[in-house]
Amino acid sequence: MNVLKTLTVLLFSTSLLSIAGLGSSAFAQGFTYCKADVHRLCRGMMPGGGKILKCLKAHENDLTVGCAKELKAMKAKMGK
């Protein structure tokens, strides 16, 4: 599955957003279906520096279908 590639692209993008001061709020607004996965798989992890995306990447086989599709759609938007 291309989830690994998608997460890599999103990790890079989130890192750029974090530098711009938009990191966690941009993630929260853009990934509606991944919120439950983040809560379930990355509980207690502080956002910032791409930590949440790294966590999702580490659990890519445990992602819900909605989150996996959302990450794939984001990758398509980025033209990758």
N, C-alpha and C positions, 0 to 999 in steps of 0.2 A: 504494500500500500504506500502511497505517496505522502502519508502523514508525516514521516520523518523529514522529508524535504520541505513540506509546508511549515513544520515547526521550526526548522532551521531558518527559513526566510522570515517567519514571524519573530523569532528570537532576535534576529538582526534588526528588524524594524522596530521592535519594542525597545531595543537598546538605544536606537536613535531617538525615539520618543522620550525615553527616560532622560537622555541628555538635554532634550528641549524642555524638560519639566512636565511632560504629559503622560509619562509611563503608565501608572496604575489606573488613572481615570480613563485613558484611552482604551486600555485593555477592558476595563469594566463596561464601557459603553459599547465596544465593538464585538464582544464575544458573549452574547446572551446565553447561548446553549452550552458554553464551556464553564459558566459560573458554577453549576452543580458539580462538574468534574473537578474543578479547582478546589471546591469545598471538600469533596470526598477524597481526592487523591493527594492534595497538597495542603491539608489542614495545618494551620499555625504558621505557614510560611509567610514571611513578610515580603510584599511586592517590591519590585525595584531591581534594576540591573538584569532583567530577563529571567529572574529566578522562577517565576510562575511558568513561563514557557519551557524552561529546562525541566521542571517537574513534569509537565504534561508530556514532554518528549520522552522522559524516562518511563512514563506509564502509557505510552502510545497504544499498547495492546488492550488497555483497560478503558479507553475513552468511549463515551457513548457515541452512538451513530450521529446524533445532532452536532456534537462538538467536532467530531472528525469531519463532517460535511462543512461546518462553519470554517474550520481551518483551511480546508481545501478551497472553499469559495474565496477566502481572503488571499490565498496564493494566486488564484486566477485573476483577481482584481489587480494584483501587483504585476501581472503579466509574466509570471515565471512558469 
